[in-house]
């Protein structure tokens, strides 16, 4: 493969990284807003947040990209460039999945922690900011890591809009060289490298957040193994 074609693939990889970062930021913001709203004491807030989650979780990301890129301009007169159309569609779609992660983590915090905040006369916002989120966020990291990897894979869908992402650039190179095996193998490796980098970064973030609240992931794992050995008679430390 010539240097010019390699440049095309690398530009596509950079575009994919940009799309991943932008849609990931939107996904995270949406996930926290909607996830917190689903734990609200007001039923109308819970209903609206649940309605959003069900709609975007129950629709195809591919069709959503089509809708944002082709239908939105006709319906509202807003023509988005492929990068922003992909960011909007993917961020809103995967944000619906992320909201369930946030809701589940918040509900998993020991109710006694909430009661302690109430006893200290904390407002709901103070209980959320000072008690719930510091304990819930570290538990969200593994699930968000998986969701980010899925989002990375989903970025390939934007190639249908003609956006020069990694998948689109790889297909152009395939057409130019009339080779499929080598090109798609390279694409798989590039996607794997990006996904591996995401995994390592998220694991580092998880360790740092848990250390900030006095939790050691290693000791937690050991405690779980010891408990499993005690209850099942399998595993444990010899």
C-alpha positions as CSV (number, residue, x, y, z in Angstrom):
1,X,0.0,0.0,0.0
2,X,1.4,3.4,-1.0
3,X,2.1,6.2,1.4
4,X,-0.8,8.2,0.0
5,X,-3.2,5.4,0.8
6,X,-1.8,5.0,4.3
7,X,-2.3,8.7,4.8
8,X,-6.0,8.2,3.8
9,X,-6.4,5.4,6.4
10,X,-4.6,7.4,9.1
11,X,-6.8,10.5,8.4
12,X,-9.8,8.2,8.7
13,X,-8.5,6.9,12.0
14,X,-8.1,10.4,13.3
15,X,-11.7,11.3,12.2
16,X,-12.9,8.2,14.1
17,X,-11.1,9.2,17.2
18,X,-12.6,12.7,17.0
19,X,-16.1,11.3,16.6
20,X,-15.5,8.9,19.5
21,X,-14.4,11.7,21.8
22,X,-17.2,14.1,20.9
23,X,-20.0,11.5,20.9
24,X,-18.5,10.0,24.1
25,X,-18.7,13.4,25.9
26,X,-22.3,13.9,24.8
27,X,-23.1,10.3,25.8
28,X,-21.7,10.8,29.2
29,X,-23.5,14.1,29.8
30,X,-26.8,12.6,28.6
31,X,-26.3,9.5,30.7
32,X,-25.7,11.4,33.9
33,X,-28.6,13.9,33.4
34,X,-31.1,11.2,32.4
35,X,-29.8,8.6,34.9
36,X,-30.1,11.1,37.8
37,X,-33.5,12.2,36.6
38,X,-34.7,8.6,36.7
39,X,-34.1,8.6,40.5
40,X,-36.0,11.8,41.0
41,X,-38.8,12.0,43.6
42,X,-41.0,13.7,41.0
43,X,-42.9,11.3,38.9
44,X,-43.1,13.6,35.8
45,X,-39.3,13.8,35.8
46,X,-39.0,10.0,36.1
47,X,-41.5,9.6,33.3
48,X,-39.8,11.9,30.9
49,X,-36.4,10.4,31.6
50,X,-37.8,6.9,31.2
51,X,-39.6,7.8,28.0
52,X,-36.4,9.1,26.5
53,X,-34.5,6.0,27.5
54,X,-37.0,3.6,26.0
55,X,-37.3,5.6,22.7
56,X,-33.5,5.9,22.1
57,X,-32.7,2.4,23.5
58,X,-35.4,0.8,21.3
59,X,-34.4,2.4,18.0
60,X,-31.6,1.5,15.6
61,X,-28.4,3.6,15.8
62,X,-28.1,3.3,12.0
63,X,-31.6,4.6,11.4
64,X,-31.1,7.4,13.9
65,X,-28.0,8.5,11.9
66,X,-30.1,8.4,8.7
67,X,-32.8,10.4,10.5
68,X,-30.5,13.1,11.9
69,X,-28.5,13.5,8.6
70,X,-31.4,13.2,6.0
71,X,-34.7,13.9,7.8
72,X,-33.7,16.7,10.2
73,X,-32.8,19.1,7.4
74,X,-36.1,18.5,5.6
75,X,-38.2,18.7,8.8
76,X,-36.5,21.6,10.6
77,X,-34.1,23.2,8.0
78,X,-31.0,22.2,10.1
79,X,-28.3,20.7,7.9
80,X,-25.6,19.2,10.0
81,X,-22.1,18.2,8.7
82,X,-21.5,14.5,9.0
83,X,-19.3,14.8,12.1
84,X,-21.9,16.6,14.1
85,X,-24.7,14.5,12.8
86,X,-22.9,11.4,13.8
87,X,-22.0,12.9,17.2
88,X,-25.6,13.8,17.9
89,X,-27.1,10.5,16.8
90,X,-24.5,8.3,18.5
91,X,-24.4,10.4,21.7
92,X,-28.1,10.4,22.2
93,X,-28.5,6.7,21.4
94,X,-25.7,5.4,23.6
95,X,-26.5,7.9,26.3
96,X,-29.8,6.1,26.8
97,X,-27.8,2.9,27.6
98,X,-25.5,4.9,29.8
99,X,-28.4,6.4,31.8
100,X,-29.3,2.9,33.0
101,X,-25.8,2.4,34.2
102,X,-26.0,5.6,36.2
103,X,-29.4,4.8,37.6
104,X,-28.4,1.3,38.7
105,X,-25.2,2.6,40.3
106,X,-27.0,5.3,42.3
107,X,-29.7,2.8,43.5
108,X,-26.9,0.4,44.6
109,X,-25.5,2.9,47.1
110,X,-26.4,1.8,50.7
111,X,-29.6,3.5,51.7
112,X,-28.0,4.2,55.1
113,X,-25.8,6.7,53.3
114,X,-28.9,8.6,52.1
115,X,-30.4,8.5,55.5
116,X,-27.2,9.9,57.0
117,X,-27.3,12.8,54.6
118,X,-30.9,13.5,55.5
119,X,-30.0,13.4,59.2
120,X,-27.3,16.0,58.4
121,X,-30.0,18.2,56.8
122,X,-28.3,17.9,53.3
123,X,-30.4,19.1,50.4
124,X,-31.1,16.5,47.6
125,X,-28.4,18.1,45.5
126,X,-25.9,18.0,48.4
127,X,-26.7,14.3,49.0
128,X,-26.2,13.6,45.3
129,X,-22.9,15.5,45.0
130,X,-21.3,14.7,48.3
131,X,-22.6,11.2,49.1
132,X,-24.1,9.3,46.2
133,X,-21.9,10.2,43.2
134,X,-18.5,9.8,44.9
135,X,-19.5,6.2,45.8
136,X,-21.5,5.4,42.6
137,X,-19.1,6.7,39.9
138,X,-16.3,4.3,40.5
139,X,-18.7,1.4,40.2
140,X,-19.9,2.8,36.8
141,X,-16.5,2.8,35.2
142,X,-16.3,-0.9,34.1
143,X,-19.8,-0.6,32.5
144,X,-18.9,2.7,30.9
145,X,-15.7,1.2,29.6
146,X,-17.7,-1.5,27.8
147,X,-20.1,1.2,26.5
148,X,-17.3,3.3,25.1
149,X,-15.9,0.2,23.2
150,X,-19.4,-0.4,21.8
151,X,-19.5,3.3,20.8
152,X,-16.2,2.9,19.0
153,X,-17.6,0.1,17.0
154,X,-20.8,2.1,16.3
155,X,-18.7,5.0,14.8
156,X,-18.3,2.9,11.7
157,X,-22.0,3.4,11.0
158,X,-21.4,7.1,10.0
159,X,-19.6,6.0,6.9
160,X,-23.1,5.8,5.3
161,X,-23.2,9.6,5.3
162,X,-20.0,9.8,3.3
163,X,-18.0,10.9,6.3
164,X,-14.3,10.0,5.9
165,X,-13.9,7.9,9.1
166,X,-11.8,4.8,9.4
167,X,-14.4,2.4,7.8
168,X,-15.1,4.8,4.9
169,X,-11.4,5.4,4.2
170,X,-10.6,1.7,4.4
171,X,-13.3,0.9,1.9
172,X,-11.9,3.5,-0.5
173,X,-8.5,1.9,-0.2
174,X,-10.1,-1.5,-0.8
175,X,-11.7,-0.3,-4.0
176,X,-8.4,1.3,-5.2
177,X,-6.3,-1.8,-4.6
178,X,-9.0,-4.5,-5.1
179,X,-7.8,-6.2,-2.0
180,X,-10.0,-7.1,0.9
181,X,-8.1,-9.4,3.2
182,X,-5.2,-7.1,4.0
183,X,-7.2,-3.9,4.2
184,X,-9.8,-5.2,6.6
185,X,-7.2,-6.9,8.7
186,X,-5.5,-3.5,9.1
187,X,-8.8,-1.9,10.0
188,X,-9.5,-4.6,12.7
189,X,-6.1,-4.0,14.2
190,X,-6.6,-0.3,14.3
191,X,-10.0,-0.6,16.0
192,X,-8.4,-3.1,18.4
193,X,-5.6,-0.7,19.4
194,X,-8.1,2.1,20.0
195,X,-10.3,-0.2,22.1
196,X,-7.3,-1.4,24.1
197,X,-6.3,2.1,24.8
198,X,-9.8,2.9,26.0
199,X,-9.7,-0.1,28.3
200,X,-6.4,0.8,29.9
201,X,-7.4,4.4,30.4
202,X,-10.7,3.4,32.0
203,X,-9.0,0.9,34.3
204,X,-6.5,3.6,35.4
205,X,-9.4,6.0,36.1
206,X,-11.3,3.3,38.1
207,X,-8.2,2.7,40.3
208,X,-7.7,6.4,40.9
209,X,-11.4,7.0,41.8
210,X,-11.5,4.1,44.1
211,X,-8.3,5.1,45.8
212,X,-9.9,8.6,46.3
213,X,-12.7,7.1,48.4
214,X,-10.4,4.6,50.2
215,X,-11.1,1.5,48.1
216,X,-8.4,-0.7,46.7
217,X,-9.6,-2.7,43.7
218,X,-7.1,-5.5,44.5
219,X,-8.3,-5.9,48.0
220,X,-11.9,-5.8,46.8
221,X,-11.2,-8.6,44.4
222,X,-9.5,-10.6,47.1
223,X,-12.4,-10.1,49.5
224,X,-14.8,-11.3,46.8
225,X,-12.7,-14.4,46.1
226,X,-12.5,-15.2,49.8
227,X,-16.2,-14.9,50.2
228,X,-16.8,-17.0,47.2
229,X,-14.4,-19.7,48.6
230,X,-16.2,-19.6,51.9
231,X,-19.6,-20.0,50.5
232,X,-18.8,-22.5,47.7
233,X,-15.7,-24.2,48.8
234,X,-14.0,-23.3,45.5
235,X,-11.0,-21.0,45.0
236,X,-9.6,-18.7,47.6
237,X,-6.0,-18.3,48.8
238,X,-4.1,-21.4,49.5
